[in-house]
Amino acid sequence: MADNGNFSFAKEKSAGNGLAKIQTQKKQNGICHDDSTTPVNAQTLDELHSLQKKKSAPSTPIKGAQAGFAAQLSEDDIQKQQLKSISASLASLTRETGPKVMRGDPSKKVEALKPVAEISSTVPTPKFTTSDSALKFTHILHNLSAAELYEQAIKYEKGSFVTSTGALATLSGAKTGRSPRDKRVVKDETTEAELWWGKGSPNIEMDEHTFLVNRERAVDYLNSLEKVFVNDQFLNWDPEHRIKVRIVSARAYHALFMHNMCIRPTPEELEDFGTPDFTIYNAGQFPCNRYTHYMTSSTSIDLNLRRREMVILGTQYAGEMKKGLFGVMHYLMPKRQILSLHSGCNMGKDGDVALFFGLSGTGKTTLSTDHNRFLIGDDEHCWSENGVSNIEGGCYAKCIDLSREKEADIWNAIKFGTVLENVVFDEHTREVDYADKSVTENTRASYPIEYIPNAKIPCVGPHPKNVILLACDAFGVLPPVSKLTLPQTMYHFISGYTALVAGTEEGIKEPQATFSACFGAAFIMLHPTRYAAMLAEKMQKHGATGWLVNTGWSSGRIKLQYTRKIIDAIHAGSLLNAKYSKTDVFGLEIPDAIDDVPSEILHPENTWPDKTAYREALLKLAGLFRNNFEKFANYKIGKDSKLTEEIQAAGPQF
């Protein structure tokens, strides 16, 4: 007999196959258990699965009177208020009520269908007979976590996969970039007077009626679905000036993208969210009607500033939402005397803040990401009376040719929670090939800003000390660094110059200048001189210094290590006390020496063996600057014409 008290091998008899029989012995309670652990407290598999999940606990204390009121409401009442607000957002303008909405995934079992009461529309409209959409429930997936959105994407959206590092790889459909020619802004009495229209402006007009036609099309499409994703989030880390935004979308990919890119509310902030300041209706899987007035394709991105709404039809590219909201901030913030900026921003350990402006390829992201400094943000900022603040809650980084050696922070940020757009990966290992352009060259990663190790949370800082304008000058005539006067800073800020290099794009045989006002003309709403006047006022008030840094050519391509030494010298303040020489034509002040930077490259003329060729290239670029600036010459900048005259005089003279 064995000593374990459960079973033994009988020695006397054997089974027909020659093996000893096993004799079991009953325990005292008559039950034989397979182990000694306590059984789970569940009678069915559904009960067991329900034990896996628990409700999220509040992460921050409730503050303020409104929070106190919310705390008195039951959880059911809070959810009803949220659903009523969402139903109101989804209300058709041609019917009197919003859709019947309920919380949760329609694929999961629910005990009872308890729709929220229908919401009356604020617009008086004629009555219509009951429609099919009015008879169904629209399931609301409200502010899901990254893990929940992963589950939705992988289960229901073809082309969604988890990569080897844990990121969610997805596809944006036929559109792999923004569609600026399909973007429209409603032109009414207010916007006609306030916005920048005409030559050079990114604002293409549409009328109110056409917007409402497209809004109705988008809302009807979203209401026809079994479920929609709703994100209630914030823009601007400055709590005094933040904006509440609601994003209604049909794809988990879009919901996760905006979960990353906007500021994520705490549970308490979500309870008090109320009515949003701005709403996006993303029905990008459904096309617009090409026969509708103002439509030029099946894609339309429509902005109505009076209604505080944006409609997306015919494109699934998520960047349209990000940049659409940036445009909104370019309109709303200046009304509060806050300057909105398309820039990177970092801060030193002593609290010195630097802004980095630059078009694609100038090194804005690379140079603003510095391990010796805190990252406030990589793309969109506000400069208010309180200092600078990041508009976003995440980063949207280019991935083409990404490597751990070149961009370690971005490489390490591509993990669980990150969205990878349009990348190619190994079908077995799921390892991403960042050099593969099979889908598009515009591959991107969207991730929360806290994925960057030296990110400053909250993403705010004091007033900037340095304003750095980056240009990749392929003509090879601009110095690697020059100190700017205030009028020069405004001139180059309004110009927004860089150059495409020969060979970088098909058909380009020689350098081609590119100008983008305020280093972000595609996103600004007001005339560029309005932003320039605000920048000049703030720089003057807070004593900021302007710098022009050329990351392009001077005796060959300027090495990144030299550019970093130049930026370090700007941060340290050592360049303020350097000796300077003034160039002709552009009138730029060039330092005679910088530690660890070869002095021969600081003066571009010295690097040209053919001085005549240098002069020709210099005058050619100066002419391009002058021609570009002509469209801004008739606008007054500031309270009087003095600054305008100084800015025009700060351009190239020849």
C-alpha positions as CSV (number, residue, x, y, z in Angstrom):
1,M,0.0,0.0,0.0
2,A,1.3,3.5,-0.9
3,D,1.7,6.1,1.8
4,N,-0.1,8.9,0.0
5,G,-3.6,7.8,1.1
6,N,-5.1,8.1,-2.3
7,F,-4.2,5.1,-4.4
8,S,-1.9,2.0,-4.4
9,F,-0.6,-0.6,-6.7
10,A,-2.0,-4.1,-6.0
11,K,0.8,-6.7,-5.9
12,E,-1.4,-9.8,-5.8
13,K,-3.3,-9.4,-9.0
14,S,-2.4,-7.9,-12.4
15,A,-4.5,-6.7,-15.3
16,G,-4.7,-8.8,-18.5
17,N,-1.9,-6.8,-20.0
18,G,0.5,-7.6,-17.2
19,L,0.3,-4.2,-15.5
20,A,-0.7,-3.8,-11.8
21,K,-4.2,-2.6,-11.1
22,I,-4.7,0.8,-9.5
23,Q,-6.9,0.8,-6.5
24,T,-8.4,4.2,-5.5
25,Q,-9.5,4.9,-1.9
26,K,-12.2,7.4,-1.1
27,K,-11.5,10.4,1.1
28,Q,-13.6,11.0,4.2
29,N,-15.9,13.4,2.3
30,G,-16.3,11.0,-0.5
31,I,-14.9,13.3,-3.2
32,C,-11.6,12.9,-5.1
33,H,-10.0,16.2,-6.0
34,D,-7.2,16.6,-8.6
35,D,-5.3,19.1,-6.4
36,S,-5.4,20.8,-3.0
37,T,-6.3,24.4,-4.0
38,T,-9.6,26.1,-3.2
39,P,-12.1,25.8,-6.1
40,V,-13.0,29.1,-8.0
41,N,-16.1,30.9,-6.8
42,A,-18.0,30.3,-10.0
43,Q,-20.6,27.8,-11.1
44,T,-20.4,28.4,-14.9
45,L,-17.8,29.5,-17.5
46,D,-19.5,32.8,-18.0
47,E,-19.3,33.5,-14.2
48,L,-15.6,32.5,-14.3
49,H,-14.9,34.9,-17.2
50,S,-16.7,37.7,-15.4
51,L,-14.2,37.4,-12.6
52,Q,-11.4,38.3,-14.9
53,K,-12.4,41.9,-15.1
54,K,-12.9,44.5,-12.4
55,K,-14.0,48.1,-12.7
56,S,-11.3,50.8,-13.1
57,A,-10.6,52.6,-9.9
58,P,-10.4,56.5,-9.9
59,S,-6.8,57.6,-10.3
60,T,-7.0,61.2,-9.1
61,P,-9.0,63.0,-6.3
62,I,-12.1,64.8,-7.3
63,K,-11.7,68.5,-7.1
64,G,-14.0,71.5,-7.5
65,A,-17.7,72.1,-7.2
66,Q,-18.6,70.4,-10.4
67,A,-16.7,67.3,-9.4
68,G,-18.5,67.3,-6.1
69,F,-21.8,67.3,-7.8
70,A,-20.8,64.4,-10.1
71,A,-19.7,62.5,-7.0
72,Q,-23.3,62.6,-5.7
73,L,-24.7,60.9,-8.8
74,S,-24.9,57.2,-9.1
75,E,-22.8,55.4,-11.7
76,D,-26.0,54.7,-13.6
77,D,-26.9,58.4,-13.7
78,I,-23.5,59.4,-14.8
79,Q,-23.6,56.8,-17.7
80,K,-27.1,58.0,-18.7
81,Q,-25.8,61.6,-18.8
82,Q,-22.9,60.5,-21.0
83,L,-25.1,58.6,-23.3
84,K,-27.6,61.5,-23.6
85,S,-24.7,63.8,-24.6
86,I,-23.5,61.3,-27.2
87,S,-27.0,60.7,-28.6
88,A,-27.3,64.5,-29.0
89,S,-24.0,64.6,-30.9
90,L,-25.4,61.9,-33.3
91,A,-28.7,63.6,-33.8
92,S,-29.9,64.1,-37.4
93,L,-30.7,67.7,-38.3
94,T,-33.7,66.5,-40.4
95,R,-35.3,64.5,-37.5
96,E,-36.2,65.7,-34.1
97,T,-34.4,63.1,-32.1
98,G,-31.0,61.5,-31.7
99,P,-30.5,57.7,-32.1
100,K,-31.2,55.1,-29.4
101,V,-27.8,54.4,-27.9
102,M,-26.6,52.0,-25.3
103,R,-23.2,51.2,-23.9
104,G,-21.2,48.1,-24.8
105,D,-20.1,45.8,-27.6
106,P,-23.1,44.4,-29.5
107,S,-21.3,41.0,-29.8
108,K,-21.4,40.5,-26.1
109,K,-24.4,39.3,-24.1
110,V,-26.5,42.0,-22.3
111,E,-29.1,41.4,-19.7
112,A,-31.6,43.9,-21.0
113,L,-31.7,46.6,-23.7
114,K,-32.2,49.9,-21.9
115,P,-31.7,52.7,-24.4
116,V,-31.1,56.2,-23.3
117,A,-34.1,58.5,-23.9
118,E,-34.0,60.1,-27.3
119,I,-32.7,63.7,-27.4
120,S,-34.5,66.6,-29.0
121,S,-32.5,68.4,-31.7
122,T,-31.7,72.0,-31.1
123,V,-32.7,72.8,-34.8
124,P,-36.4,73.0,-35.5
125,T,-37.2,70.7,-38.4
126,P,-40.2,69.1,-40.0
127,K,-41.4,65.8,-38.7
128,F,-40.7,62.6,-40.7
129,T,-42.0,59.1,-40.5
130,T,-40.1,56.6,-38.4
131,S,-37.0,55.3,-40.2
132,D,-35.2,52.0,-39.9
133,S,-32.3,53.6,-38.0
134,A,-34.8,54.9,-35.4
135,L,-35.9,51.3,-34.6
136,K,-32.4,50.0,-33.9
137,F,-29.9,50.4,-31.1
138,T,-26.5,52.0,-31.7
139,H,-24.0,50.6,-29.4
140,I,-21.5,53.1,-28.0
141,L,-17.9,52.0,-27.2
142,H,-17.0,55.0,-25.1
143,N,-13.3,55.8,-24.3
144,L,-12.1,52.2,-24.6
145,S,-8.6,51.4,-23.3
146,A,-5.8,50.5,-25.7
147,A,-6.2,46.8,-24.8
148,E,-10.0,46.9,-25.6
149,L,-9.3,48.7,-28.9
150,Y,-6.7,46.1,-29.8
151,E,-9.4,43.4,-29.4
152,Q,-11.9,45.3,-31.5
153,A,-9.4,45.9,-34.3
154,I,-8.0,42.4,-34.5
155,K,-11.4,40.8,-34.4
156,Y,-13.3,43.0,-36.8
157,E,-10.9,45.1,-38.9
158,K,-9.1,43.3,-41.7
159,G,-5.4,44.2,-42.0
160,S,-5.0,44.6,-38.2
161,F,-2.1,42.7,-36.6
162,V,0.1,42.7,-33.5
163,T,3.7,43.2,-34.4
164,S,6.7,41.5,-32.8
165,T,7.2,44.5,-30.4
166,G,3.5,44.7,-29.4
167,A,2.3,47.6,-31.6
168,L,-0.9,47.4,-33.6
169,A,-0.2,47.4,-37.4
170,T,-3.1,48.6,-39.5
171,L,-4.0,50.0,-42.9
172,S,-5.5,53.4,-43.7
173,G,-7.1,52.2,-47.0
174,A,-6.6,53.9,-50.3
175,K,-5.4,57.2,-48.8
176,T,-2.0,57.0,-47.1
177,G,-1.7,60.8,-46.6
178,R,-3.7,63.9,-46.2
179,S,-6.0,65.2,-49.0
180,P,-5.5,69.0,-48.8
181,R,-7.4,69.7,-52.0
182,D,-10.5,68.0,-50.6
183,K,-10.5,70.0,-47.4
184,R,-13.3,72.6,-47.1
185,V,-14.1,75.4,-44.6
186,V,-17.6,76.9,-44.3
187,K,-17.5,80.5,-45.4
188,D,-20.1,82.6,-43.6
189,E,-20.2,86.2,-42.4
190,T,-17.8,85.6,-39.6
191,T,-15.2,83.4,-41.3
192,E,-15.3,85.6,-44.4
193,A,-13.9,88.4,-42.4
194,E,-11.6,86.5,-40.0
195,L,-10.0,83.7,-42.1
196,W,-7.2,83.9,-44.7
197,W,-8.8,83.4,-48.2
198,G,-7.3,83.6,-51.7
199,K,-3.9,83.1,-53.1
200,G,-1.6,80.9,-50.9
201,S,-4.3,80.1,-48.4
202,P,-5.1,76.5,-47.5
203,N,-8.8,77.4,-46.8
204,I,-11.1,76.4,-49.7
205,E,-14.6,77.6,-49.2
206,M,-18.0,75.7,-49.0
207,D,-21.4,76.9,-47.9
208,E,-23.4,76.0,-44.8
209,H,-26.0,74.0,-46.8
210,T,-23.3,71.7,-48.4
211,F,-21.7,71.1,-45.0
212,L,-25.1,70.0,-43.6
213,V,-25.6,67.7,-46.5
214,N,-22.3,66.0,-45.8
215,R,-22.9,66.0,-42.0
216,E,-26.2,64.3,-42.6
217,R,-24.6,61.7,-44.8
218,A,-21.9,61.0,-42.2
219,V,-24.3,60.9,-39.2
220,D,-26.7,58.6,-41.1
221,Y,-23.8,56.2,-42.0
222,L,-22.6,56.1,-38.4
223,N,-26.1,55.6,-37.0
224,S,-26.6,52.7,-39.5
225,L,-23.8,50.7,-37.8
226,E,-24.2,48.3,-35.0
227,K,-21.5,50.1,-33.0
228,V,-19.5,53.3,-33.1
229,F,-16.5,54.4,-31.1
230,V,-16.7,57.6,-29.1
231,N,-13.6,59.3,-27.6
232,D,-14.1,62.2,-25.2
233,Q,-10.7,63.9,-24.7
234,F,-8.8,67.2,-24.4
235,L,-6.5,69.4,-26.4
236,N,-3.9,71.7,-24.7
237,W,-2.1,70.7,-21.5
238,D,-2.6,74.2,-20.0
239,P,-5.7,73.5,-17.9
240,E,-6.9,77.2,-18.2
241,H,-7.1,76.9,-22.0
242,R,-7.8,73.3,-22.8
243,I,-10.5,72.3,-25.3
244,K,-12.9,69.4,-24.9
245,V,-13.2,67.3,-28.1
246,R,-15.4,64.4,-29.1
247,I,-14.4,62.0,-31.9
248,V,-17.1,59.7,-33.3
249,S,-15.7,57.0,-35.5
250,A,-16.4,53.6,-37.1
251,R,-13.0,52.0,-36.7
252,A,-11.0,50.9,-33.6
253,Y,-7.9,52.0,-35.5
254,H,-9.2,55.6,-35.5
255,A,-10.3,55.5,-31.9
256,L,-6.8,54.2,-30.7
257,F,-5.0,56.8,-32.9
258,M,-7.0,59.6,-31.2
259,H,-6.7,57.9,-27.8
260,N,-2.9,58.4,-28.3
261,M,-2.9,61.8,-30.0
262,C,-5.3,63.7,-27.7
263,I,-4.9,64.2,-24.0
264,R,-6.5,61.3,-22.1
265,P,-8.9,62.3,-19.3
266,T,-9.0,60.8,-15.8
267,P,-12.1,58.9,-14.8
268,E,-13.2,62.0,-12.8
269,E,-12.7,64.3,-15.7
270,L,-14.7,62.0,-17.9
271,E,-17.6,62.0,-15.5
272,D,-17.6,65.9,-15.7
273,F,-17.0,66.1,-19.4
274,G,-20.4,67.3,-20.4
275,T,-20.9,68.9,-23.8
276,P,-17.8,68.9,-26.1
277,D,-16.4,72.2,-27.5
278,F,-15.7,70.5,-30.8
279,T,-16.9,67.3,-32.5
280,I,-15.5,65.1,-35.3
281,Y,-17.7,62.8,-37.3
282,N,-15.3,60.4,-39.0
283,A,-17.3,58.4,-41.6
284,G,-14.2,57.9,-43.7
285,Q,-15.2,54.5,-44.9
286,F,-18.2,56.0,-46.7
287,P,-17.7,58.4,-49.7
288,C,-19.2,61.8,-50.2
289,N,-21.6,62.3,-53.1
290,R,-19.6,63.6,-56.0
291,Y,-22.7,65.4,-57.3
292,T,-22.9,67.6,-54.2
293,H,-21.8,71.2,-54.8
294,Y,-18.1,71.9,-54.0
295,M,-17.2,68.2,-54.2
296,T,-14.2,67.4,-56.5
297,S,-13.8,63.7,-55.6
298,S,-15.3,61.0,-53.3
299,T,-13.3,62.5,-50.4
300,S,-14.3,65.5,-48.4
301,I,-13.0,66.9,-45.1
302,D,-15.3,69.7,-44.0
303,L,-14.9,72.2,-41.2
304,N,-17.6,74.3,-39.7
305,L,-16.2,76.7,-37.2
306,R,-19.6,78.2,-36.2
307,R,-21.1,74.8,-35.4
308,R,-17.7,73.6,-34.0
309,E,-17.9,70.4,-36.1
310,M,-15.8,68.5,-38.6
311,V,-17.0,65.8,-41.0
312,I,-14.8,63.3,-42.7
313,L,-16.0,61.3,-45.8
314,G,-14.1,59.1,-48.2
315,T,-10.7,58.8,-46.5
316,Q,-9.6,56.6,-43.6
317,Y,-6.2,58.3,-43.1
318,A,-6.1,59.1,-39.4
319,G,-3.9,62.1,-39.8
320,E,-6.9,64.1,-41.1
321,M,-8.3,64.2,-37.6
322,K,-5.1,65.3,-36.0
323,K,-4.4,68.1,-38.4
324,G,-8.1,69.1,-38.5
325,L,-8.0,69.7,-34.8
326,F,-4.8,71.6,-35.2
327,G,-6.5,73.9,-37.6
328,V,-9.3,74.5,-35.1
329,M,-6.7,75.4,-32.5
330,H,-5.1,77.9,-35.0
331,Y,-8.5,79.6,-35.1
332,L,-9.7,79.4,-31.4
333,M,-6.4,80.1,-29.6
334,P,-5.6,83.5,-31.2
335,K,-9.1,84.7,-30.1
336,R,-7.8,84.2,-26.5
337,Q,-4.5,86.0,-27.4
338,I,-2.7,82.7,-27.4
339,L,-0.3,81.9,-30.2
340,S,-0.7,78.4,-31.8
341,L,2.6,77.1,-33.2
342,H,3.6,74.2,-35.6
343,S,6.9,73.5,-33.7
344,G,8.8,71.2,-31.5
345,C,9.6,72.2,-28.0
346,N,12.1,71.2,-25.3
347,M,13.3,72.4,-21.9
348,G,16.7,72.3,-20.2
349,K,17.2,71.3,-16.6
350,D,17.4,75.0,-15.6
351,G,14.0,75.7,-17.1
352,D,15.2,77.3,-20.4
353,V,12.7,76.5,-23.2
354,A,13.4,76.4,-26.9
355,L,11.0,76.3,-29.9
356,F,12.0,74.5,-33.1
357,F,10.3,75.4,-36.4
358,G,11.0,73.5,-39.6
359,L,9.4,71.8,-42.5
360,S,9.8,68.1,-43.3
361,G,13.4,67.0,-43.6
362,T,14.9,69.9,-41.7
363,G,15.5,67.8,-38.5
364,K,12.8,69.4,-36.3
365,T,11.9,66.1,-34.6
366,T,15.6,64.9,-34.3
367,L,16.9,68.2,-32.8
368,S,14.0,68.8,-30.4
369,T,14.4,65.2,-29.0
370,D,17.5,65.7,-26.9
371,H,18.5,63.2,-24.1
372,N,19.9,66.1,-22.1
373,R,16.6,68.1,-22.2
374,F,13.0,67.4,-21.4
375,L,10.6,67.0,-24.3
376,I,7.5,69.1,-24.0
377,G,6.2,68.1,-27.5
378,D,7.3,67.3,-31.0
379,D,4.7,69.1,-33.2
380,E,1.9,71.4,-31.9
381,H,2.1,74.0,-29.1
382,C,0.5,77.1,-27.6
383,W,2.3,80.1,-26.2
384,S,0.0,81.9,-23.7
385,E,0.5,84.3,-20.7
386,N,1.3,81.1,-18.7
387,G,4.2,80.0,-20.9
388,V,4.2,77.1,-23.5
389,S,2.0,74.0,-23.5
390,N,1.7,71.0,-25.8
391,I,-1.6,70.8,-27.6
392,E,-1.4,67.0,-28.0
393,G,-1.1,63.9,-25.8
394,G,1.0,61.9,-28.2
395,C,3.5,61.9,-31.0
396,Y,3.1,61.0,-34.7
397,A,6.5,60.0,-36.0
398,K,7.6,59.1,-39.5
399,C,8.8,55.5,-39.7
400,I,10.4,55.2,-43.1
401,D,14.0,53.9,-42.8
402,L,13.6,54.0,-39.0
403,S,16.5,52.3,-37.0
404,R,17.4,51.9,-33.4
405,E,20.7,53.7,-34.1
406,K,19.3,56.8,-35.8
407,E,16.1,57.3,-33.6
408,A,16.4,55.2,-30.4
409,D,13.5,57.0,-28.7
410,I,11.0,56.5,-31.5
411,W,12.2,52.9,-32.0
412,N,11.7,52.1,-28.3
413,A,8.2,53.8,-28.3
414,I,6.9,51.3,-30.8
415,K,5.4,48.9,-28.3
416,F,2.0,47.9,-27.0
417,G,-0.4,50.8,-27.4
418,T,1.3,52.2,-30.5
419,V,-0.4,52.4,-33.8
420,L,1.7,51.6,-36.9
421,E,0.2,52.8,-40.1
422,N,0.8,51.1,-43.4
423,V,4.0,49.3,-42.5
424,V,5.2,46.0,-44.0
425,F,6.1,43.1,-41.7
426,D,7.2,39.5,-41.9
427,E,4.1,37.3,-42.1
428,H,5.5,34.8,-39.6
429,T,7.7,36.7,-37.1
430,R,5.7,40.0,-37.4
431,E,9.0,41.9,-37.5
432,V,8.5,45.3,-39.2
433,D,10.7,46.2,-42.2
434,Y,10.8,50.0,-41.9
435,A,12.7,50.3,-45.2
436,D,9.9,48.7,-47.2
437,K,7.8,51.2,-49.2
438,S,5.4,48.7,-50.7
439,V,2.3,50.3,-49.2
440,T,3.6,53.9,-49.0
441,E,6.6,56.0,-48.1
442,N,4.5,57.8,-45.5
443,T,4.6,55.1,-42.8
444,R,3.8,56.4,-39.4
445,A,3.7,55.6,-35.7
446,S,1.3,57.1,-33.2
447,Y,2.1,56.7,-29.5
448,P,1.4,58.5,-26.1
449,I,4.0,61.1,-25.3
450,E,4.9,59.3,-22.0
451,Y,6.5,56.6,-24.2
452,I,9.4,59.0,-24.6
453,P,11.6,58.6,-21.5
454,N,12.5,62.3,-21.0
455,A,9.0,63.6,-21.8
456,K,7.9,66.4,-19.3
457,I,4.5,65.5,-17.8
458,P,2.5,67.6,-17.7
459,C,3.7,69.0,-21.0
460,V,4.0,72.6,-20.1
461,G,7.0,75.0,-19.6
462,P,7.9,78.6,-19.0
463,H,8.3,81.3,-21.7
464,P,10.8,80.3,-24.4
465,K,14.3,81.7,-24.3
466,N,15.2,80.7,-27.9
467,V,13.2,80.5,-31.1
468,I,15.1,78.3,-33.7
469,L,14.1,78.4,-37.3
470,L,15.4,75.3,-39.2
471,A,16.1,75.3,-43.0
472,C,17.6,72.6,-45.1
473,D,19.3,74.8,-47.6
474,A,20.3,72.7,-50.7
475,F,21.7,75.8,-52.5
476,G,24.5,75.9,-50.0
477,V,24.5,79.6,-49.4
478,L,22.9,80.0,-46.0
479,P,25.3,79.7,-43.0
480,P,25.0,76.8,-40.5
481,V,23.8,79.3,-37.9
482,S,23.0,83.0,-37.7
483,K,21.6,85.2,-35.0
484,L,18.5,87.1,-36.1
485,T,17.1,90.4,-35.2
486,L,13.4,90.5,-34.3
487,P,12.4,91.7,-37.8
488,Q,14.6,89.1,-39.4
489,T,13.0,86.4,-37.2
490,M,9.5,87.5,-38.4
491,Y,10.7,87.6,-42.1
492,H,12.0,84.0,-42.0
493,F,9.0,82.8,-39.9
494,I,6.5,84.2,-42.4
495,S,8.6,82.8,-45.3
496,G,9.0,79.3,-43.9
497,Y,11.8,78.2,-46.2
498,T,13.5,74.9,-47.0
499,A,14.6,73.2,-50.2
500,L,14.2,69.9,-51.9
501,V,17.5,68.3,-52.8
502,A,18.3,67.1,-56.3
503,G,17.6,63.3,-56.5
504,T,15.3,63.1,-53.5
505,E,12.2,63.1,-55.8
506,E,11.7,61.9,-59.3
507,G,12.3,64.7,-61.8
508,I,14.3,67.0,-59.5
509,K,17.6,67.8,-61.2
510,E,18.6,70.9,-59.1
511,P,17.6,72.3,-55.7
512,Q,14.0,73.6,-55.5
513,A,13.0,76.1,-52.9
514,T,9.8,75.4,-50.8
515,F,8.1,78.1,-48.8
516,S,5.3,77.4,-46.2
517,A,4.1,80.3,-44.2
518,C,4.7,80.0,-40.4
519,F,6.3,76.7,-41.2
520,G,2.8,75.2,-41.4
521,A,0.7,76.9,-44.1
522,A,-1.4,73.9,-44.6
523,F,-2.9,74.2,-41.1
524,I,-3.2,77.9,-40.3
525,M,-6.6,79.6,-40.5
526,L,-5.7,83.3,-40.2
527,H,-3.4,85.3,-42.3
528,P,0.3,84.5,-41.6
529,T,1.0,88.0,-40.5
530,R,-1.5,87.6,-37.6
531,Y,0.6,84.8,-36.1
532,A,3.8,86.7,-36.9
533,A,2.6,89.8,-35.0
534,M,1.8,87.6,-32.0
535,L,5.2,85.9,-32.1
536,A,7.0,89.2,-32.3
537,E,5.0,90.6,-29.3
538,K,5.8,87.5,-27.2
539,M,9.4,87.4,-28.1
540,Q,9.8,91.1,-27.4
541,K,8.0,90.8,-24.1
542,H,9.9,87.8,-22.8
543,G,13.3,88.5,-24.3
544,A,13.5,85.5,-26.6
545,T,16.3,85.3,-29.3
546,G,15.8,84.2,-32.8
547,W,18.2,81.9,-34.7
548,L,18.3,80.6,-38.3
549,V,20.0,77.1,-38.4
550,N,20.8,75.6,-41.8
551,T,20.8,71.7,-41.6
552,G,21.5,71.4,-45.3
553,W,24.7,72.2,-47.2
554,S,27.9,74.1,-46.6
555,S,30.9,72.4,-48.2
556,G,28.9,69.2,-48.4
557,R,26.1,68.1,-46.2
558,I,26.4,69.6,-42.7
559,K,27.1,66.8,-40.3
560,L,24.4,66.2,-37.6
561,Q,27.1,66.2,-34.9
562,Y,28.0,69.8,-35.9
563,T,24.4,70.9,-35.9
564,R,23.9,69.4,-32.4
565,K,27.0,71.3,-31.2
566,I,25.5,74.5,-32.6
567,I,22.1,73.8,-30.9
568,D,24.0,73.0,-27.6
569,A,25.8,76.4,-27.9
570,I,22.4,78.2,-28.4
571,H,20.9,76.4,-25.3
572,A,24.0,77.2,-23.2
573,G,23.8,80.9,-24.1
574,S,27.5,81.0,-25.3
575,L,26.6,82.3,-28.8
576,L,25.1,85.4,-27.3
577,N,28.6,86.6,-26.4
578,A,30.3,85.4,-29.6
579,K,31.9,87.7,-32.2
580,Y,29.9,88.1,-35.3
581,S,30.4,89.0,-39.0
582,K,27.6,90.3,-41.2
583,T,26.9,88.8,-44.7
584,D,25.8,90.8,-47.6
585,V,22.4,90.2,-49.5
586,F,20.7,88.4,-46.6
587,G,22.4,90.5,-43.9
588,L,22.8,87.6,-41.5
589,E,25.0,87.7,-38.4
590,I,27.5,84.7,-38.4
591,P,29.5,83.7,-35.3
592,D,33.3,83.6,-36.0
593,A,33.8,80.4,-33.9
594,I,31.9,77.7,-32.2
595,D,33.4,75.0,-30.0
596,D,33.9,71.6,-31.9
597,V,32.6,73.1,-35.2
598,P,35.0,73.7,-38.0
599,S,35.3,77.4,-38.5
600,E,35.6,77.1,-42.3
601,I,32.0,75.9,-42.7
602,L,30.5,78.8,-40.7
603,H,30.9,81.1,-43.7
604,P,29.4,79.5,-46.8
605,E,31.4,81.7,-49.2
606,N,34.6,80.2,-48.0
607,T,33.5,76.7,-48.9
608,W,32.9,77.6,-52.6
609,P,36.0,77.4,-54.8
610,D,34.1,79.2,-57.6
611,K,33.1,82.5,-56.1
612,T,31.1,83.5,-59.1
613,A,29.0,80.3,-58.9
614,Y,28.4,81.1,-55.2
615,R,27.3,84.6,-56.0
616,E,24.9,83.3,-58.6
617,A,23.4,80.7,-56.2
618,L,23.1,83.4,-53.5
619,L,21.2,85.9,-55.7
620,K,19.0,83.1,-57.1
621,L,17.8,82.1,-53.6
622,A,17.4,85.8,-52.6
623,G,15.2,86.3,-55.6
624,L,13.0,83.3,-54.7
625,F,12.6,84.8,-51.1
626,R,11.6,88.2,-52.5
627,N,9.1,86.7,-55.0
628,N,7.5,84.6,-52.3
629,F,7.2,87.5,-49.9
630,E,5.4,89.8,-52.3
631,K,2.0,88.3,-51.4
632,F,2.5,89.4,-47.7
633,A,3.9,92.9,-48.4
634,N,0.5,94.7,-48.2
635,Y,-0.5,93.4,-44.8
636,K,0.1,95.4,-41.6
637,I,1.9,93.5,-38.9
638,G,1.3,94.7,-35.3
639,K,-0.4,97.9,-34.1
640,D,1.3,100.3,-36.5
641,S,3.2,100.0,-39.8
642,K,6.7,100.4,-38.2
643,L,7.2,96.6,-37.7
644,T,5.9,95.9,-41.2
645,E,8.4,98.2,-42.7
646,E,11.2,96.7,-40.6
647,I,10.2,93.1,-41.6
648,Q,10.2,93.9,-45.3
649,A,13.6,95.6,-44.9
650,A,14.9,92.5,-43.1
651,G,14.7,90.4,-46.3
652,P,17.5,90.1,-48.9
653,Q,18.8,93.3,-50.3
654,F,20.4,93.4,-53.8
